[in-house]
């Protein structure tokens, strides 16, 4: 039981770290103006409206990479229950995404697309983890 909890906690931590790294790289490509006040919703909306689609795609990709990396790690640590691990880690990322979308202005296409992409990534990750992690461990245990 402790292994399963630790797996999800570490998976969530890695998901957040991966998201932060990819978003940081995105800010290197699309740097925000130095005088941007993120607490001023109107100024942030004006800035957000001026961003190219690529800036939003980097953020969406960051969220998907976080779901994939965190879900895979959680499954590797737990050594079982790929769907459960990937769904919990992905669900945490999805909750964070929804909170971000609500609190920071985003274009509608990005908001809807991100939610759909994250749900699809959760499903895909659970399938990949089931085949490449759980099945491999099971086969390895059988041959030992």
C-alpha positions as CSV (number, residue, x, y, z in Angstrom):
1,X,0.0,0.0,0.0
2,X,2.8,2.4,0.8
3,X,4.5,1.6,-2.5
4,X,1.2,2.5,-4.3
5,X,0.8,5.8,-2.5
6,X,4.5,6.7,-3.0
7,X,4.2,5.8,-6.7
8,X,1.3,8.3,-7.2
9,X,3.0,11.0,-5.1
10,X,6.3,10.7,-7.0
11,X,4.4,10.5,-10.3
12,X,2.6,13.7,-9.5
13,X,5.8,15.4,-8.4
14,X,7.5,14.4,-11.7
15,X,4.5,15.5,-13.7
16,X,4.7,18.9,-12.2
17,X,8.5,19.1,-12.7
18,X,8.1,18.1,-16.3
19,X,5.4,20.7,-16.9
20,X,7.5,23.4,-15.3
21,X,10.6,22.5,-17.4
22,X,8.7,22.5,-20.7
23,X,6.8,25.7,-19.8
24,X,10.2,27.3,-18.9
25,X,11.5,26.4,-22.3
26,X,8.4,27.8,-23.8
27,X,9.0,31.1,-22.0
28,X,12.5,31.1,-23.6
29,X,10.9,30.9,-27.1
30,X,7.9,33.2,-26.2
31,X,9.2,35.5,-23.4
32,X,6.6,37.5,-21.6
33,X,7.2,41.3,-21.4
34,X,9.3,42.2,-18.4
35,X,6.7,44.7,-17.1
36,X,3.8,42.2,-17.2
37,X,1.8,42.3,-14.0
38,X,0.2,38.8,-13.8
39,X,-2.2,40.0,-11.0
40,X,-3.7,42.6,-13.4
41,X,-6.3,40.4,-15.2
42,X,-6.9,43.0,-18.0
43,X,-3.2,43.4,-18.7
44,X,-2.7,39.7,-18.7
45,X,-5.7,39.2,-21.0
46,X,-4.3,41.7,-23.5
47,X,-0.9,39.9,-23.3
48,X,-2.6,36.5,-23.7
49,X,-4.6,37.8,-26.7
50,X,-1.4,38.8,-28.4
51,X,0.3,35.4,-28.1
52,X,0.8,33.2,-31.2
53,X,-0.8,29.8,-31.2
54,X,2.7,28.2,-30.7
55,X,2.9,29.7,-27.2
56,X,-0.3,28.0,-26.2
57,X,0.7,24.7,-27.9
58,X,3.9,24.6,-25.8
59,X,1.8,24.8,-22.7
60,X,-0.6,22.1,-23.9
61,X,2.3,19.9,-24.8
62,X,3.9,20.5,-21.4
63,X,0.7,19.3,-19.7
64,X,0.6,16.2,-21.9
65,X,4.3,15.4,-21.2
66,X,3.6,15.8,-17.5
67,X,0.7,13.3,-17.7
68,X,2.7,10.8,-19.6
69,X,5.9,11.0,-17.6
70,X,4.2,11.1,-14.2
71,X,1.8,8.3,-15.1
72,X,4.6,6.1,-16.5
73,X,6.8,6.7,-13.4
74,X,3.9,6.0,-11.0
75,X,3.2,2.7,-12.8
76,X,6.9,1.7,-12.8
77,X,7.1,2.3,-9.1
78,X,3.9,0.6,-8.3
79,X,4.6,-2.3,-10.7
80,X,0.8,-2.7,-11.3
81,X,-2.4,-0.9,-11.9
82,X,-1.4,1.2,-14.8
83,X,-4.9,2.5,-15.4
84,X,-5.3,3.6,-11.8
85,X,-1.9,5.2,-11.5
86,X,-2.1,7.0,-14.8
87,X,-5.7,8.2,-14.1
88,X,-4.8,9.5,-10.6
89,X,-1.7,11.4,-11.8
90,X,-3.5,12.6,-15.0
91,X,-6.5,13.6,-13.0
92,X,-4.3,15.8,-10.8
93,X,-2.8,17.4,-13.8
94,X,-6.3,17.8,-15.3
95,X,-7.5,19.5,-12.1
96,X,-4.6,21.8,-12.2
97,X,-5.2,22.6,-15.8
98,X,-8.9,23.4,-15.2
99,X,-7.9,25.7,-12.3
100,X,-5.4,27.4,-14.5
101,X,-7.9,27.8,-17.3
102,X,-10.4,29.3,-14.9
103,X,-8.0,31.7,-13.2
104,X,-5.9,32.8,-16.2
105,X,-7.6,33.9,-19.5
106,X,-7.0,31.5,-22.4
107,X,-8.6,31.3,-25.8
108,X,-11.6,28.9,-25.9
109,X,-9.9,26.7,-28.5
110,X,-7.0,26.1,-26.2
111,X,-9.1,25.5,-23.1
112,X,-11.3,22.9,-24.8
113,X,-8.4,21.4,-26.7
114,X,-6.3,21.1,-23.6
115,X,-8.9,19.3,-21.6
116,X,-9.6,16.8,-24.5
117,X,-5.8,16.3,-25.0
118,X,-5.1,15.6,-21.4
119,X,-8.0,13.1,-21.2
120,X,-6.7,11.4,-24.3
121,X,-3.1,11.4,-22.9
122,X,-4.4,9.8,-19.7
123,X,-6.0,7.0,-21.7
124,X,-3.0,6.6,-24.0
125,X,-0.5,6.6,-21.1
126,X,-2.5,4.0,-19.2
127,X,-2.4,1.7,-22.3
128,X,1.3,2.2,-22.9
129,X,2.1,1.7,-19.2
130,X,0.0,-1.5,-19.1
131,X,1.8,-3.0,-22.1
132,X,5.4,-1.8,-21.5
133,X,5.6,-1.6,-17.7
134,X,3.1,-4.0,-16.1
135,X,3.3,-6.7,-18.8
136,X,7.1,-6.6,-18.9
137,X,7.2,-6.9,-15.1
138,X,4.7,-9.8,-15.2
139,X,6.7,-11.6,-17.9
140,X,9.9,-11.0,-16.0
141,X,8.3,-12.5,-12.8
142,X,7.0,-15.5,-14.7
143,X,10.4,-16.3,-16.2
144,X,12.3,-15.9,-12.8
